[in-house]
Amino acid sequence: MLGQALMLIHTGRAPTRSVLTSALGVTRATAGATVSELQELGLIQVDEAARLSPGQQGRPSHRLSVDPAGPVALAAQLHPDGFEVAVIGLGARIIAAQSSTQAIAGDPASAMAEIAGVAARLVAGAGRPCVGAGLAVPSAVTSLDGTMVAPYYRLGWPTGTPVRDLFAGKLRLAGITGPGGRGLRCSAGNDINLAALAEHRHGAGRGSSHLLMVATGHGGVGGALVLGGALYAGSTGLGMEAGHVSVDTAGLPCQCGSRGCLSVEADAARFLALAGRVAEPGIPELAQAIAVLRRDYPGDAAVRAAAATLIERLGLGLADLVNVINPDRVVLGGLHRDLLDADPVGLRAALADRSPWGRGANVPLVAAALEQSPLIGAAEIAWQPVLDDPALAAGGR
């Protein structure tokens, strides 16, 4: 129950003790004891001076929130165009962050050492216990041993790179420890998977029970599925490779060996090429594509045509996924979020026209709400052991 209560407060679903009591289905006394224990662990704070809103009747209910001086998790996101590192508290509060826009090192150990150096400075600057570390990468990551499988080709890293262990080892060498000086728990996962987890808990996916997310990353397209609050990743962590749904059998070749996959037909590079734009060196293609779409869509016919082509391809891929999964919500991220903003009617029609249930299926398509969702998702997997068992945070007090 302690973990369930912390998750409700962490995700903003229990802003008061009365709401928590109802959500847990327990007595006021039991809820009060649970709140006191979480407060003693330094994870939440209680505003006992909270009052009723005007017009409300009954007893005032104490307001609950995460402790702004509580522990933090270390989160990092790695991509071909650089990396981001942050220390993030409960409630997805980013305490401090630092990024690099230098192309990532081709040697995994060197890249992890650079990330660990930045991480050590941020954790030291925060001056708070660190409960764990999470890493988001542009690759499928096996749940068995934390190795990368078919990393995005621009990263230049081989399949089988033991990214989780490399990450943990470099953090250890940098002197970062867990609560009470224990070894730091480290996890790694696919960037779009972690983005979906973040959106489900803190963003546009809140309240969904069958959430599908499809998004462009710094290269290619990824997808993820959150079922009943849990990230679905298949039997070994390699499930939901939505970017390899084929939408044009005569299309561009994909690194997976097929042709016309979403990853090559509906990503930032494809959009720029169709719009007749040449990507500027040193600037991430994703950022350039989003800037072009936002700035030039209203008045540039080539940009509108490129957007229309991507919307057609994306709609076809989404229809295949929706027909199999039957989600109750679809969240679009990266460039796809801006395609939805540019032509919401067109994208929804491209999906609905290919549904066996027709327009009556009416699956909500929504834009991702979090600007740094993979980074926040990396923090979520770092926090997960404490969310399951809040007593694990006790060593830092």
ABEGO torsion letter per residue (X at the ends): XAAAAAAAAAAGABABAAAAAAAAGBBAAAAAAAAAAAAAAGABBBBAABBBBBGBBEBBBBBBBBBAABBBBBBBBBBAAEBBBBBBBBGGBBABBBBBABBBBABAAAAAAAAAAAAAAAAAAAGBBBAEBBBBBBBBBBAAAGBBBGBBAAAGBBBGBBAAAAAAAAAAAAGBBBBGGBBBBBBBBBAAAAAAAAAAAABAABGBABBBBBBBBABEBBBBBBBGGBBBAEAAGABGBAAABBABAABBBBAAGBBGBAAAAABAAAAAAAAGBBBBBGBBAAAAAAAAAAAAAAABAAAAAAAAAAAAAAAAAAAAAAAAAGBABBBBBEAAAAAAAABAAAAAAAAAAABAAEAAAGBBBBBBABABAAAAAAAAAAAAAAAABAAAAAAAX
